[in-house]
Amino acid sequence: LVLASTNTPWAIDSAFLRPGRFDRLFFVPPPDVVAREHILALEMQSRPTDADVALTPIAKKTSGFSGADLANLVETAADEAIDASLEKGSDVPISMEHLREALNVLRPTTTEWLTTAKNYARYANDSGRYNDVLEFIEKNAKR
């Protein structure tokens, strides 16, 4: 069994996609709100955190964020806390304000990919290879 991943499945040579080779494609969508909350919890697990931190509201505001985007969000919030610590002269744990500040400057990286994928799914999908991508995009466009 050989697994591979790519963020440009439309660029794979069709010879690789013949039966017996890489003959199955699986679309892994951005995490839903429950998964985003779990990812945030894992990322925050070993960090000093203020008692006011509630991850559910942050997870709800991060639609379209990938796991890497969420890790970057926590890292950016940690940087904000470090800056506050340096200014204060003592340790400042990550707070909701730090997470909100990070959220204000970061955007999901999946948006551009989904736009490109939508074009392939709509106009280059004769084989049905991108049906799951198209279904995801159409389902989430209604929100």
N, CA, C and O atoms as a GROMACS GRO file, in nm:
protein
  572
    1LEU      N    1   0.085  -0.117   0.000
    1LEU     CA    2   0.000   0.000   0.000
    1LEU      C    3   0.090   0.123   0.000
    1LEU      O    4   0.178   0.136   0.084
    2VAL      N    5   0.066   0.210  -0.094
    2VAL     CA    6   0.142   0.333  -0.103
    2VAL      C    7   0.044   0.449  -0.098
    2VAL      O    8  -0.055   0.452  -0.171
    3LEU      N    9   0.072   0.544  -0.010
    3LEU     CA   10  -0.011   0.663   0.002
    3LEU      C   11   0.072   0.784  -0.038
    3LEU      O   12   0.193   0.788  -0.014
    4ALA      N   13   0.009   0.879  -0.096
    4ALA     CA   14   0.075   1.004  -0.129
    4ALA      C   15  -0.026   1.116  -0.110
    4ALA      O   16  -0.146   1.092  -0.108
    5SER      N   17   0.023   1.236  -0.097
    5SER     CA   18  -0.069   1.349  -0.086
    5SER      C   19  -0.018   1.464  -0.173
    5SER      O   20   0.101   1.477  -0.200
    6THR      N   21  -0.112   1.544  -0.214
    6THR     CA   22  -0.080   1.661  -0.295
    6THR      C   23  -0.192   1.763  -0.278
    6THR      O   24  -0.306   1.727  -0.251
    7ASN      N   25  -0.157   1.887  -0.296
    7ASN     CA   26  -0.262   1.989  -0.296
    7ASN      C   27  -0.295   2.029  -0.440
    7ASN      O   28  -0.372   2.123  -0.462
    8THR      N   29  -0.237   1.959  -0.537
    8THR     CA   30  -0.268   1.983  -0.679
    8THR      C   31  -0.293   1.851  -0.750
    8THR      O   32  -0.213   1.811  -0.835
    9PRO      N   33  -0.402   1.782  -0.717
    9PRO     CA   34  -0.429   1.652  -0.779
    9PRO      C   35  -0.449   1.661  -0.930
    9PRO      O   36  -0.427   1.562  -1.000
   10TRP      N   37  -0.490   1.775  -0.980
   10TRP     CA   38  -0.510   1.794  -1.124
   10TRP      C   39  -0.378   1.799  -1.200
   10TRP      O   40  -0.378   1.791  -1.323
   11ALA      N   41  -0.266   1.811  -1.129
   11ALA     CA   42  -0.135   1.818  -1.195
   11ALA      C   43  -0.066   1.680  -1.202
   11ALA      O   44   0.045   1.670  -1.254
   12ILE      N   45  -0.132   1.577  -1.151
   12ILE     CA   46  -0.074   1.443  -1.152
   12ILE      C   47  -0.089   1.384  -1.292
   12ILE      O   48  -0.198   1.388  -1.350
   13ASP      N   49   0.018   1.329  -1.344
   13ASP     CA   50   0.015   1.264  -1.475
   13ASP      C   51  -0.089   1.153  -1.472
   13ASP      O   52  -0.092   1.073  -1.379
   14SER      N   53  -0.174   1.148  -1.573
   14SER     CA   54  -0.282   1.049  -1.576
   14SER      C   55  -0.229   0.906  -1.573
   14SER      O   56  -0.302   0.816  -1.530
   15ALA      N   57  -0.107   0.881  -1.616
   15ALA     CA   58  -0.049   0.746  -1.609
   15ALA      C   59  -0.038   0.698  -1.465
   15ALA      O   60  -0.049   0.578  -1.438
   16PHE      N   61  -0.015   0.789  -1.374
   16PHE     CA   62  -0.007   0.752  -1.232
   16PHE      C   63  -0.143   0.713  -1.176
   16PHE      O   64  -0.151   0.641  -1.076
   17LEU      N   65  -0.249   0.759  -1.238
   17LEU     CA   66  -0.383   0.739  -1.185
   17LEU      C   67  -0.455   0.617  -1.242
   17LEU      O   68  -0.572   0.594  -1.212
   18ARG      N   69  -0.386   0.540  -1.321
   18ARG     CA   70  -0.448   0.419  -1.379
   18ARG      C   71  -0.466   0.313  -1.270
   18ARG      O   72  -0.398   0.317  -1.167
   19PRO      N   73  -0.557   0.219  -1.293
   19PRO     CA   74  -0.580   0.112  -1.195
   19PRO      C   75  -0.450   0.039  -1.159
   19PRO      O   76  -0.368   0.008  -1.245
   20GLY      N   77  -0.436   0.013  -1.031
   20GLY     CA   78  -0.318  -0.056  -0.981
   20GLY      C   79  -0.206   0.038  -0.943
   20GLY      O   80  -0.103  -0.007  -0.891
   21ARG      N   81  -0.222   0.164  -0.968
   21ARG     CA   82  -0.120   0.263  -0.931
   21ARG      C   83  -0.182   0.352  -0.823
   21ARG      O   84  -0.232   0.300  -0.722
   22PHE      N   85  -0.181   0.481  -0.842
   22PHE     CA   86  -0.251   0.571  -0.750
   22PHE      C   87  -0.393   0.587  -0.802
   22PHE      O   88  -0.430   0.692  -0.855
   23ASP      N   89  -0.471   0.480  -0.787
   23ASP     CA   90  -0.601   0.475  -0.853
   23ASP      C   91  -0.717   0.527  -0.769
   23ASP      O   92  -0.831   0.525  -0.814
   24ARG      N   93  -0.690   0.573  -0.650
   24ARG     CA   94  -0.796   0.629  -0.566
   24ARG      C   95  -0.753   0.765  -0.514
   24ARG      O   96  -0.642   0.783  -0.466
   25LEU      N   97  -0.843   0.860  -0.526
   25LEU     CA   98  -0.818   0.993  -0.472
   25LEU      C   99  -0.918   1.019  -0.361
   25LEU      O  100  -1.036   0.987  -0.372
   26PHE      N  101  -0.870   1.077  -0.253
   26PHE     CA  102  -0.955   1.112  -0.141
   26PHE      C  103  -0.939   1.261  -0.113
   26PHE      O  104  -0.828   1.311  -0.100
   27PHE      N  105  -1.050   1.328  -0.105
   27PHE     CA  106  -1.049   1.470  -0.071
   27PHE      C  107  -1.055   1.483   0.080
   27PHE      O  108  -1.143   1.427   0.145
   28VAL      N  109  -0.961   1.557   0.136
   28VAL     CA  110  -0.961   1.584   0.280
   28VAL      C  111  -0.997   1.732   0.296
   28VAL      O  112  -0.914   1.819   0.272
   29PRO      N  113  -1.121   1.759   0.335
   29PRO     CA  114  -1.165   1.898   0.345
   29PRO      C  115  -1.104   1.968   0.467
   29PRO      O  116  -1.048   1.902   0.555
   30PRO      N  117  -1.116   2.100   0.472
   30PRO     CA  118  -1.073   2.170   0.594
   30PRO      C  119  -1.154   2.117   0.712
   30PRO      O  120  -1.268   2.074   0.695
   31PRO      N  121  -1.096   2.120   0.831
   31PRO     CA  122  -1.167   2.066   0.948
   31PRO      C  123  -1.296   2.143   0.979
   31PRO      O  124  -1.304   2.264   0.961
   32ASP      N  125  -1.396   2.069   1.027
   32ASP     CA  126  -1.520   2.133   1.069
   32ASP      C  127  -1.500   2.195   1.207
   32ASP      O  128  -1.392   2.186   1.264
   33VAL      N  129  -1.603   2.258   1.260
   33VAL     CA  130  -1.590   2.332   1.386
   33VAL      C  131  -1.546   2.242   1.502
   33VAL      O  132  -1.466   2.284   1.586
   34VAL      N  133  -1.597   2.121   1.509
   34VAL     CA  134  -1.559   2.029   1.617
   34VAL      C  135  -1.411   1.992   1.605
   34VAL      O  136  -1.338   1.994   1.704
   35ALA      N  137  -1.368   1.960   1.484
   35ALA     CA  138  -1.227   1.926   1.462
   35ALA      C  139  -1.137   2.047   1.490
   35ALA      O  140  -1.029   2.032   1.546
   36ARG      N  141  -1.182   2.166   1.450
   36ARG     CA  142  -1.101   2.287   1.474
   36ARG      C  143  -1.083   2.309   1.623
   36ARG      O  144  -0.974   2.347   1.668
   37GLU      N  145  -1.188   2.287   1.700
   37GLU     CA  146  -1.177   2.304   1.845
   37GLU      C  147  -1.077   2.204   1.904
   37GLU      O  148  -0.999   2.239   1.992
   38HIS      N  149  -1.081   2.081   1.856
   38HIS     CA  150  -0.985   1.979   1.904
   38HIS      C  151  -0.842   2.015   1.865
   38HIS      O  152  -0.750   2.000   1.945
   39ILE      N  153  -0.825   2.062   1.743
   39ILE     CA  154  -0.690   2.101   1.698
   39ILE      C  155  -0.639   2.217   1.783
   39ILE      O  156  -0.524   2.216   1.827
   40LEU      N  157  -0.724   2.316   1.806
   40LEU     CA  158  -0.684   2.428   1.891
   40LEU      C  159  -0.647   2.381   2.032
   40LEU      O  160  -0.548   2.426   2.089
   41ALA      N  161  -0.727   2.288   2.087
   41ALA     CA  162  -0.698   2.235   2.221
   41ALA      C  163  -0.563   2.165   2.223
   41ALA      O  164  -0.486   2.182   2.318
   42LEU      N  165  -0.534   2.088   2.120
   42LEU     CA  166  -0.403   2.021   2.113
   42LEU      C  167  -0.290   2.122   2.102
   42LEU      O  168  -0.185   2.106   2.166
   43GLU      N  169  -0.309   2.224   2.023
   43GLU     CA  170  -0.206   2.326   2.005
   43GLU      C  171  -0.184   2.407   2.133
   43GLU      O  172  -0.073   2.453   2.160
   44MET      N  173  -0.289   2.426   2.212
   44MET     CA  174  -0.280   2.505   2.335
   44MET      C  175  -0.235   2.422   2.455
   44MET      O  176  -0.199   2.477   2.560
   45GLN      N  177  -0.236   2.292   2.440
   45GLN     CA  178  -0.215   2.198   2.549
   45GLN      C  179  -0.091   2.228   2.635
   45GLN      O  180  -0.101   2.226   2.758
   46SER      N  181   0.021   2.256   2.576
   46SER     CA  182   0.144   2.272   2.653
   46SER      C  183   0.181   2.419   2.673
   46SER      O  184   0.295   2.450   2.708
   47ARG      N  185   0.087   2.508   2.650
   47ARG     CA  186   0.117   2.651   2.659
   47ARG      C  187   0.049   2.711   2.782
   47ARG      O  188  -0.061   2.669   2.820
   48PRO      N  189   0.114   2.810   2.842
   48PRO     CA  190   0.048   2.878   2.955
   48PRO      C  191  -0.074   2.954   2.903
   48PRO      O  192  -0.064   3.037   2.812
   49THR      N  193  -0.188   2.925   2.963
   49THR     CA  194  -0.315   2.979   2.914
   49THR      C  195  -0.391   3.046   3.027
   49THR      O  196  -0.400   2.994   3.138
   50ASP      N  197  -0.446   3.163   2.998
   50ASP     CA  198  -0.528   3.236   3.093
   50ASP      C  199  -0.658   3.158   3.116
   50ASP      O  200  -0.702   3.083   3.029
   51ALA      N  201  -0.718   3.176   3.233
   51ALA     CA  202  -0.841   3.105   3.268
   51ALA      C  203  -0.959   3.146   3.179
   51ALA      O  204  -1.057   3.072   3.170
   52ASP      N  205  -0.952   3.263   3.114
   52ASP     CA  206  -1.063   3.310   3.033
   52ASP      C  207  -1.067   3.250   2.893
   52ASP      O  208  -1.159   3.280   2.816
   53VAL      N  209  -0.970   3.169   2.857
   53VAL     CA  210  -0.964   3.115   2.721
   53VAL      C  211  -1.074   3.012   2.699
   53VAL      O  212  -1.084   2.913   2.771
   54ALA      N  213  -1.157   3.039   2.598
   54ALA     CA  214  -1.263   2.948   2.555
   54ALA      C  215  -1.241   2.922   2.407
   54ALA      O  216  -1.248   3.014   2.326
   55LEU      N  217  -1.215   2.799   2.371
   55LEU     CA  218  -1.179   2.767   2.234
   55LEU      C  219  -1.299   2.755   2.141
   55LEU      O  220  -1.283   2.770   2.019
   56THR      N  221  -1.416   2.728   2.194
   56THR     CA  222  -1.534   2.713   2.108
   56THR      C  223  -1.562   2.839   2.026
   56THR      O  224  -1.585   2.828   1.905
   57PRO      N  225  -1.561   2.958   2.086
   57PRO     CA  226  -1.585   3.078   2.004
   57PRO      C  227  -1.477   3.100   1.898
   57PRO      O  228  -1.506   3.147   1.788
   58ILE      N  229  -1.354   3.066   1.929
   58ILE     CA  230  -1.245   3.081   1.832
   58ILE      C  231  -1.265   2.980   1.719
   58ILE      O  232  -1.250   3.015   1.602
   59ALA      N  233  -1.299   2.856   1.754
   59ALA     CA  234  -1.323   2.753   1.652
   59ALA      C  235  -1.435   2.794   1.558
   59ALA      O  236  -1.428   2.769   1.438
   60LYS      N  237  -1.537   2.858   1.611
   60LYS     CA  238  -1.650   2.901   1.528
   60LYS      C  239  -1.611   3.013   1.432
   60LYS      O  240  -1.675   3.030   1.328
   61LYS      N  241  -1.508   3.088   1.465
   61LYS     CA  242  -1.465   3.200   1.381
   61LYS      C  243  -1.354   3.162   1.283
   61LYS      O  244  -1.302   3.248   1.213
   62THR      N  245  -1.318   3.035   1.279
   62THR     CA  246  -1.205   2.993   1.196
   62THR      C  247  -1.248   2.900   1.082
   62THR      O  248  -1.172   2.812   1.042
   63SER      N  249  -1.366   2.919   1.032
   63SER     CA  250  -1.412   2.837   0.920
   63SER      C  251  -1.315   2.850   0.803
   63SER      O  252  -1.274   2.961   0.768
   64GLY      N  253  -1.278   2.738   0.743
   64GLY     CA  254  -1.185   2.738   0.632
   64GLY      C  255  -1.040   2.729   0.673
   64GLY      O  256  -0.953   2.712   0.587
   65PHE      N  257  -1.010   2.740   0.801
   65PHE     CA  258  -0.873   2.727   0.848
   65PHE      C  259  -0.830   2.580   0.842
   65PHE      O  260  -0.906   2.492   0.881
   66SER      N  261  -0.712   2.556   0.795
   66SER     CA  262  -0.656   2.421   0.796
   66SER      C  263  -0.594   2.396   0.934
   66SER      O  264  -0.588   2.486   1.017
   67GLY      N  265  -0.549   2.274   0.957
   67GLY     CA  266  -0.479   2.243   1.081
   67GLY      C  267  -0.355   2.330   1.097
   67GLY      O  268  -0.326   2.378   1.207
   68ALA      N  269  -0.281   2.350   0.988
   68ALA     CA  270  -0.162   2.435   0.992
   68ALA      C  271  -0.199   2.580   1.021
   68ALA      O  272  -0.128   2.650   1.093
   69ASP      N  273  -0.310   2.626   0.965
   69ASP     CA  274  -0.357   2.763   0.993
   69ASP      C  275  -0.388   2.779   1.141
   69ASP      O  276  -0.357   2.882   1.201
   70LEU      N  277  -0.450   2.678   1.200
   70LEU     CA  278  -0.485   2.684   1.342
   70LEU      C  279  -0.359   2.682   1.429
   70LEU      O  280  -0.351   2.753   1.530
   71ALA      N  281  -0.261   2.603   1.390
   71ALA     CA  282  -0.133   2.602   1.463
   71ALA      C  283  -0.068   2.740   1.454
   71ALA      O  284  -0.012   2.789   1.552
   72ASN      N  285  -0.076   2.802   1.338
   72ASN     CA  286  -0.022   2.936   1.320
   72ASN      C  287  -0.097   3.038   1.404
   72ASN      O  288  -0.036   3.132   1.457
   73LEU      N  289  -0.227   3.021   1.417
   73LEU     CA  290  -0.308   3.109   1.501
   73LEU      C  291  -0.260   3.104   1.646
   73LEU      O  292  -0.241   3.208   1.710
   74VAL      N  293  -0.240   2.984   1.697
   74VAL     CA  294  -0.194   2.968   1.835
   74VAL      C  295  -0.052   3.024   1.850
   74VAL      O  296  -0.021   3.089   1.950
   75GLU      N  297   0.033   2.999   1.753
   75GLU     CA  298   0.170   3.050   1.757
   75GLU      C  299   0.171   3.203   1.756
   75GLU      O  300   0.249   3.266   1.828
   76THR      N  301   0.085   3.262   1.676
   76THR     CA  302   0.075   3.409   1.669
   76THR      C  303   0.024   3.464   1.802
   76THR      O  304   0.074   3.566   1.849
   77ALA      N  305  -0.075   3.398   1.861
   77ALA     CA  306  -0.126   3.440   1.992
   77ALA      C  307  -0.016   3.427   2.098
   77ALA      O  308  -0.004   3.512   2.186
   78ALA      N  309   0.064   3.321   2.089
   78ALA     CA  310   0.175   3.303   2.184
   78ALA      C  311   0.277   3.415   2.168
   78ALA      O  312   0.332   3.464   2.266
   79ASP      N  313   0.302   3.456   2.043
   79ASP     CA  314   0.393   3.568   2.019
   79ASP      C  315   0.339   3.696   2.083
   79ASP      O  316   0.416   3.775   2.139
   80GLU      N  317   0.208   3.716   2.074
   80GLU     CA  318   0.145   3.832   2.138
   80GLU      C  319   0.165   3.827   2.290
   80GLU      O  320   0.194   3.928   2.353
   81ALA      N  321   0.149   3.708   2.347
   81ALA     CA  322   0.168   3.690   2.492
   81ALA      C  323   0.314   3.715   2.530
   81ALA      O  324   0.341   3.773   2.636
   82ILE      N  325   0.407   3.672   2.447
   82ILE     CA  326   0.550   3.695   2.474
   82ILE      C  327   0.579   3.845   2.472
   82ILE      O  328   0.650   3.897   2.558
   83ASP      N  329   0.524   3.913   2.371
   83ASP     CA  330   0.542   4.059   2.364
   83ASP      C  331   0.487   4.126   2.490
   83ASP      O  332   0.550   4.216   2.546
   84ALA      N  333   0.369   4.083   2.534
   84ALA     CA  334   0.309   4.138   2.655
   84ALA      C  335   0.395   4.107   2.778
   84ALA      O  336   0.408   4.190   2.868
   85SER      N  337   0.454   3.988   2.781
   85SER     CA  338   0.542   3.951   2.891
   85SER      C  339   0.665   4.040   2.898
   85SER      O  340   0.707   4.083   3.005
   86LEU      N  341   0.722   4.068   2.782
   86LEU     CA  342   0.840   4.155   2.776
   86LEU      C  343   0.806   4.297   2.822
   86LEU      O  344   0.885   4.360   2.893
   87GLU      N  345   0.690   4.346   2.782
   87GLU     CA  346   0.648   4.480   2.824
   87GLU      C  347   0.621   4.486   2.974
   87GLU      O  348   0.658   4.583   3.040
   88LYS      N  349   0.557   4.382   3.026
   88LYS     CA  350   0.518   4.379   3.167
   88LYS      C  351   0.635   4.343   3.258
   88LYS      O  352   0.638   4.384   3.374
   89GLY      N  353   0.730   4.266   3.206
   89GLY     CA  354   0.842   4.222   3.288
   89GLY      C  355   0.813   4.097   3.367
   89GLY      O  356   0.890   4.059   3.456
   90SER      N  357   0.701   4.030   3.336
   90SER     CA  358   0.667   3.902   3.399
   90SER      C  359   0.585   3.821   3.300
   90SER      O  360   0.535   3.873   3.200
   91ASP      N  361   0.572   3.692   3.330
   91ASP     CA  362   0.503   3.602   3.237
   91ASP      C  363   0.355   3.640   3.222
   91ASP      O  364   0.285   3.664   3.320
   92VAL      N  365   0.311   3.643   3.096
   92VAL     CA  366   0.171   3.668   3.064
   92VAL      C  367   0.123   3.547   2.984
   92VAL      O  368   0.176   3.518   2.877
   93PRO      N  369   0.022   3.476   3.036
   93PRO     CA  370  -0.029   3.359   2.962
   93PRO      C  371  -0.111   3.403   2.841
   93PRO      O  372  -0.154   3.518   2.832
   94ILE      N  373  -0.133   3.312   2.749
   94ILE     CA  374  -0.215   3.340   2.631
   94ILE      C  375  -0.359   3.362   2.679
   94ILE      O  376  -0.414   3.283   2.754
   95SER      N  377  -0.417   3.472   2.632
   95SER     CA  378  -0.554   3.507   2.672
   95SER      C  379  -0.645   3.510   2.549
   95SER      O  380  -0.598   3.495   2.435
   96MET      N  381  -0.772   3.529   2.573
   96MET     CA  382  -0.867   3.542   2.462
   96MET      C  383  -0.830   3.662   2.377
   96MET      O  384  -0.845   3.658   2.254
   97GLU      N  385  -0.784   3.768   2.439
   97GLU     CA  386  -0.745   3.888   2.364
   97GLU      C  387  -0.631   3.856   2.268
   97GLU      O  388  -0.631   3.903   2.154
   98HIS      N  389  -0.534   3.777   2.312
   98HIS     CA  390  -0.424   3.739   2.224
   98HIS      C  391  -0.475   3.656   2.106
   98HIS      O  392  -0.432   3.675   1.993
   99LEU      N  393  -0.567   3.564   2.133
   99LEU     CA  394  -0.624   3.482   2.025
   99LEU      C  395  -0.705   3.568   1.929
   99LEU      O  396  -0.698   3.548   1.807
  100ARG      N  397  -0.782   3.663   1.981
  100ARG     CA  398  -0.859   3.753   1.895
  100ARG      C  399  -0.768   3.840   1.809
  100ARG      O  400  -0.795   3.861   1.690
  101GLU      N  401  -0.660   3.890   1.869
  101GLU     CA  402  -0.564   3.971   1.792
  101GLU      C  403  -0.504   3.888   1.679
  101GLU      O  404  -0.490   3.937   1.566
  102ALA      N  405  -0.468   3.765   1.709
  102ALA     CA  406  -0.411   3.677   1.606
  102ALA      C  407  -0.514   3.650   1.497
  102ALA      O  408  -0.481   3.649   1.378
  103LEU      N  409  -0.637   3.629   1.537
  103LEU     CA  410  -0.743   3.602   1.440
  103LEU      C  411  -0.769   3.722   1.348
  103LEU      O  412  -0.808   3.705   1.233
  104ASN      N  413  -0.747   3.841   1.400
  104ASN     CA  414  -0.767   3.962   1.320
  104ASN      C  415  -0.664   3.978   1.208
  104ASN      O  416  -0.692   4.043   1.108
  105VAL      N  417  -0.546   3.918   1.224
  105VAL     CA  418  -0.442   3.936   1.122
  105VAL      C  419  -0.424   3.814   1.032
  105VAL      O  420  -0.356   3.823   0.930
  106LEU      N  421  -0.483   3.702   1.066
  106LEU     CA  422  -0.465   3.579   0.988
  106LEU      C  423  -0.588   3.548   0.905
  106LEU      O  424  -0.701   3.579   0.944
  107ARG      N  425  -0.566   3.486   0.792
  107ARG     CA  426  -0.674   3.441   0.704
  107ARG      C  427  -0.651   3.295   0.669
  107ARG      O  428  -0.536   3.249   0.669
  108PRO      N  429  -0.757   3.220   0.640
  108PRO     CA  430  -0.739   3.079   0.604
  108PRO      C  431  -0.663   3.065   0.471
  108PRO      O  432  -0.688   3.140   0.376
  109THR      N  433  -0.573   2.970   0.467
  109THR     CA  434  -0.496   2.947   0.345
  109THR      C  435  -0.569   2.856   0.248
  109THR      O  436  -0.525   2.838   0.134
  110THR      N  437  -0.680   2.798   0.290
  110THR     CA  438  -0.753   2.705   0.203
  110THR      C  439  -0.840   2.777   0.101
  110THR      O  440  -0.882   2.716   0.002
  111THR      N  441  -0.867   2.904   0.122
  111THR     CA  442  -0.958   2.977   0.034
  111THR      C  443  -0.909   2.978  -0.111
  111THR      O  444  -0.986   2.948  -0.202
  112GLU      N  445  -0.783   3.013  -0.130
  112GLU     CA  446  -0.729   3.018  -0.266
  112GLU      C  447  -0.730   2.880  -0.330
  112GLU      O  448  -0.765   2.866  -0.448
  113TRP      N  449  -0.693   2.776  -0.253
  113TRP     CA  450  -0.694   2.641  -0.306
  113TRP      C  451  -0.835   2.600  -0.347
  113TRP      O  452  -0.855   2.543  -0.454
  114LEU      N  453  -0.933   2.628  -0.262
  114LEU     CA  454  -1.070   2.590  -0.293
  114LEU      C  455  -1.123   2.662  -0.417
  114LEU      O  456  -1.202   2.605  -0.492
  115THR      N  457  -1.080   2.784  -0.439
  115THR     CA  458  -1.119   2.857  -0.560
  115THR      C  459  -1.064   2.787  -0.684
  115THR      O  460  -1.136   2.768  -0.782
  116THR      N  461  -0.938   2.749  -0.679
  116THR     CA  462  -0.876   2.676  -0.790
  116THR      C  463  -0.943   2.540  -0.809
  116THR      O  464  -0.974   2.500  -0.920
  117ALA      N  465  -0.963   2.470  -0.698
  117ALA     CA  466  -1.024   2.337  -0.703
  117ALA      C  467  -1.165   2.344  -0.760
  117ALA      O  468  -1.208   2.253  -0.831
  118LYS      N  469  -1.237   2.451  -0.729
  118LYS     CA  470  -1.374   2.467  -0.780
  118LYS      C  471  -1.372   2.472  -0.933
  118LYS      O  472  -1.458   2.412  -0.998
  119ASN      N  473  -1.277   2.541  -0.989
  119ASN     CA  474  -1.267   2.549  -1.136
  119ASN      C  475  -1.240   2.411  -1.196
  119ASN      O  476  -1.302   2.375  -1.296
  120TYR      N  477  -1.150   2.335  -1.137
  120TYR     CA  478  -1.124   2.200  -1.187
  120TYR      C  479  -1.245   2.110  -1.169
  120TYR      O  480  -1.280   2.032  -1.257
  121ALA      N  481  -1.310   2.122  -1.053
  121ALA     CA  482  -1.426   2.037  -1.024
  121ALA      C  483  -1.542   2.068  -1.118
  121ALA      O  484  -1.618   1.977  -1.153
  122ARG      N  485  -1.557   2.191  -1.157
  122ARG     CA  486  -1.669   2.229  -1.244
  122ARG      C  487  -1.640   2.205  -1.392
  122ARG      O  488  -1.728   2.163  -1.467
  123TYR      N  489  -1.515   2.230  -1.434
  123TYR     CA  490  -1.488   2.232  -1.577
  123TYR      C  491  -1.395   2.122  -1.628
  123TYR      O  492  -1.379   2.106  -1.749
  124ALA      N  493  -1.334   2.046  -1.539
  124ALA     CA  494  -1.243   1.940  -1.582
  124ALA      C  495  -1.270   1.813  -1.503
  124ALA      O  496  -1.179   1.747  -1.454
  125ASN      N  497  -1.397   1.780  -1.491
  125ASN     CA  498  -1.438   1.670  -1.404
  125ASN      C  499  -1.514   1.563  -1.481
  125ASN      O  500  -1.607   1.503  -1.428
  126ASP      N  501  -1.476   1.538  -1.605
  126ASP     CA  502  -1.546   1.440  -1.687
  126ASP      C  503  -1.548   1.302  -1.622
  126ASP      O  504  -1.647   1.229  -1.633
  127SER      N  505  -1.440   1.266  -1.555
  127SER     CA  506  -1.432   1.134  -1.493
  127SER      C  507  -1.503   1.128  -1.358
  127SER      O  508  -1.521   1.020  -1.302
  128GLY      N  509  -1.542   1.243  -1.304
  128GLY     CA  510  -1.605   1.246  -1.172
  128GLY      C  511  -1.505   1.244  -1.059
  128GLY      O  512  -1.542   1.229  -0.942
  129ARG      N  513  -1.378   1.258  -1.093
  129ARG     CA  514  -1.270   1.249  -0.994
  129ARG      C  515  -1.283   1.354  -0.884
  129ARG      O  516  -1.241   1.331  -0.771
  130TYR      N  517  -1.342   1.470  -0.916
  130TYR     CA  518  -1.350   1.579  -0.820
  130TYR      C  519  -1.492   1.601  -0.767
  130TYR      O  520  -1.523   1.709  -0.717
  131ASN      N  521  -1.578   1.501  -0.778
  131ASN     CA  522  -1.716   1.515  -0.731
  131ASN      C  523  -1.723   1.551  -0.583
  131ASN      O  524  -1.805   1.634  -0.544
  132ASP      N  525  -1.638   1.488  -0.501
  132ASP     CA  526  -1.642   1.516  -0.358
  132ASP      C  527  -1.597   1.659  -0.328
  132ASP      O  528  -1.646   1.721  -0.234
  133VAL      N  529  -1.505   1.712  -0.407
  133VAL     CA  530  -1.463   1.851  -0.392
  133VAL      C  531  -1.579   1.943  -0.428
  133VAL      O  532  -1.609   2.038  -0.356
  134LEU      N  533  -1.642   1.916  -0.540
  134LEU     CA  534  -1.754   1.998  -0.585
  134LEU      C  535  -1.869   1.993  -0.485
  134LEU      O  536  -1.930   2.096  -0.455
  135GLU      N  537  -1.897   1.875  -0.433
  135GLU     CA  538  -2.003   1.861  -0.333
  135GLU      C  539  -1.971   1.943  -0.208
  135GLU      O  540  -2.059   2.011  -0.154
  136PHE      N  541  -1.846   1.938  -0.163
  136PHE     CA  542  -1.805   2.016  -0.046
  136PHE      C  543  -1.821   2.165  -0.072
  136PHE      O  544  -1.876   2.237   0.011
  137ILE      N  545  -1.775   2.211  -0.187
  137ILE     CA  546  -1.781   2.353  -0.221
  137ILE      C  547  -1.926   2.400  -0.230
  137ILE      O  548  -1.960   2.505  -0.176
  138GLU      N  549  -2.010   2.323  -0.297
  138GLU     CA  550  -2.151   2.362  -0.310
  138GLU      C  551  -2.223   2.361  -0.176
  138GLU      O  552  -2.304   2.449  -0.148
  139LYS      N  553  -2.194   2.262  -0.093
  139LYS     CA  554  -2.256   2.253   0.038
  139LYS      C  555  -2.214   2.371   0.127
  139LYS      O  556  -2.297   2.425   0.200
  140ASN      N  557  -2.089   2.409   0.121
  140ASN     CA  558  -2.039   2.515   0.207
  140ASN      C  559  -2.060   2.654   0.150
  140ASN      O  560  -2.046   2.753   0.223
  141ALA      N  561  -2.092   2.665   0.023
  141ALA     CA  562  -2.121   2.796  -0.038
  141ALA      C  563  -2.254   2.850   0.012
  141ALA      O  564  -2.278   2.971   0.009
  142LYS      N  565  -2.341   2.762   0.058
  142LYS     CA  566  -2.473   2.802   0.107
  142LYS      C  567  -2.467   2.863   0.246
  142LYS      O  568  -2.563   2.925   0.291
  143ARG      N  569  -2.356   2.846   0.312
  143ARG     CA  570  -2.343   2.896   0.450
  143ARG      C  571  -2.303   3.040   0.452
  143ARG      O  572  -2.288   3.098   0.559
   0.00000   0.00000   0.00000
